[in-house]
Amino acid sequence: MKYIYIILLLCLCYFGLGHSQTIENTTNTINSHGKKDGIWIDPLKDSKVITFYKCGVENGPKYQINKDGSLYYFGQYKNGKLDGIWYFFNVKQNCYSTIEIINAQAKIEIVQKDINKKVFYEVEAEEVNYYSTMALLSKGKIVIHNDINSYIVDGALKYGIWRYYDNNGKIIKEKDETGEWD
């Protein structure tokens, strides 16, 4: 019986080592249809963006990581649309802002005050900002051009009633911010 166990162990080792798989580089791959697939790492000047794709469509988590390894933001895409809550971090790695996607399908029409022009936006979100003590600073709705990158680069257009708070969480101001840039 002892010999059977030894033979079995040798067979397992042989087949296990003989048929081991190698892990290939699976970042920045293109599928057979010429579409991005899997994990994509895009280097920027001071950071890199990591995005998950499925058949050319953003689907899954998205991160931006600074050169020092600290996290700048992370969030989720679902079938090419922003989804859920997005988190933004300062240099001390405190979350200073969150954006909850309310309706990524909405077509929101707003007249921009500064250029007196109607503009259509595709994403409605709620933005929450915090003091460094993590006390609530402000809260309100925003619209984003198309994706989170437009929010980061260009800001977002505020709309509706925004509430501003002191360090103790008391509302100190309410203002209709429709058409104001963040």
Sequence and secondary structure as in RCSB ss.txt:
>XXXX:A:sequence
MKYIYIILLLCLCYFGLGHSQTIENTTNTINSHGKKDGIWIDPLKDSKVITFYKCGVENGPKYQINKDGSLYYFG
QYKNGKLDGIWYFFNVKQNCYSTIEIINAQAKIEIVQKDINKKVFYEVEAEEVNYYSTMALLSKGKIVIHNDINS
YIVDGALKYGIWRYYDNNGKIIKEKDETGEWD
>XXXX:A:secstr
 HHHHHHHHHHHHHHHHHT       BSEE TTS EEEEEEEE SSEEEEEEEETTEEEEEEEEEETTS EEEEE
EEETTEEEEEEEEE TT  EEEEEEEEETT  EEEEETTTTEEEEESEEEEEEEE TTS EEEEEEEEESSSHHH
HHHH  EEEEEEEEE TTS EEEEEE TTEE 
